[in-house]
Amino acid sequence: MDNMNTQRAPLRLSIRHRGRLSQVRIYFGKLLRMFVYQNDWKVLPMAALIAGLVGMVVRKRMFINMEGTLMGAFALVCVGIWNGCFNSIQVICRERDVIKREHRSGMHISSYVFSHMIYQALLCLAQTGVTLYVTLLVGVKYPTGGLVTRWFLLDFAISMFLISYASDMLSLWVSSLAHTTTAAMTIMPFILIFQLVFSGGMLMLPAWTKTLTYFTISNPGLKVIAAQADTNNRPYATISNMLGKMRNTEVEGTFTLGQALELLQDEDNSAISELRAQEISDAVTLGDVGSILNSSPAFADFRQERVTEDTTAGEMMTTLSQAEELAQKYAGTPLGTTMTVGEAIDYLAGRSDIQEKRDTKFTVKTTVGRLMDMAGEDKVKTFIGEKAAQASYNPAYDSTADNVAQYWLRLAGFVLVFALLATVTLEFIDKDKR
């Protein structure tokens, strides 16, 4: 009996002191078997389902306008965080007793965590591929050119992978802290809420909470996707859509003659400058003037004045307008020389009698639709959309390779920090009193 124990001792010692890389291979093989036999593969169809639902929601607005692109970026960050978190939230706490026993038998915690890092990286890579394929399938139209690589899809895949992988390592650390799967699943919702609320992109945060965004994976995740999607250069559609719904809304305002003239002389306004450039000489004829004078109350007194003993001015104008031969000959005759609207406005603004009436007030009541029609509805919506986009410009979303690389480094940093924290936490597993 003693001889048998003596012979077995060297075998136990050889297992106990097996190298770290050998242990990585052993535990990685164990995780692959668990993927097949313990149904860990179910995370892949779940990722496909989530990607399909999100893709159908964002496909009509993402990469089209600013707010749609930002909303789509946030939704895809949520997909990455969700996938990563539920990959590993239970993987350590569900076998805590086994880890404790094997650690006492010579298992290196660093080898155990590193094997998980390799396995979870492959799992996140597979989920990223599934997410891209399914979103393409449901109709999300991605751009073509990338910022870091030549292909947008490759750049985007790297971003989604890093978001998922960083979230995966965060959950791995939480799983190493929790003693039971119930405790881990109880903590998980709070982590998800913290990540989404403090992403710093979709919700307005008080100033004192903005430092919390530096501790979230969602913050660099949202910024990197927004930068890759060229969010800053997308038009802002919400305001122009709102204007369309307000066409029949009545507006009323009081202004002075001086204010109206100043507005009509503002050549920096593209709509006004286009109006000022139009020629008006050929548009006003003798016939037009005659019609205006005949129907104008302002000329009522003048119409009563006698031109001859038997004829008033009104009767003469009526006679002339009824003379078919004269009407046909002169009714289409243009008046004056070539003149633009701008020149006419400037001429009126320079008259002394007009200047004396600059403070005369007018009240105008019209609709939003009529005001837009005056300047051109499409031009108004485009102009307002561009101005709103400029006001919403965010330097964090600049579409540059340096910006993207910076966010990738931050996400990679989260991966290493959470993996290190999980390793340190598990090193104290022998002190677990449970």
Secondary structure, DSSP 8 states (H G I E B T S, - for coil): -HHHHHHHHHHHHHHHT--HHHHHHHHHHHHHHHHHHT-GGGHHHHHHHHHHHHHHHHTTTTTTSHHHHHHHHHHHHHHHHHHHHHHHTTTTGGGHHHHHHHHHTT--HHHHHHHHHHHHHHHHHHHHHHHHHHHHHHT----SB-SSSSBHHHHHHHHHHHHHHHHHHHHHHHHHH-SSHHHHHHHHHHHHHHHHHTTSSSS---GGGGGGGGG-SHHHHHHHHHHHTTGGGS--HHHHHHHHHTTT-EEEEEEEHHHHHHHHT-TTSHHHHHHHT-B-GGG-BHHHHHHHHHH-GGGHHHHHSBSSSS-BHHHHHHHHHH-HHHHHHHTT-B-SS--BHHHHHHHHHH-HHHHTTTT-EEEEEEEHHHHHHHH-HHHHHHHHHHHHHHHT--GGG---HHHHHHHHHHHHHHHHHHHHHHHHHHHTGGG---
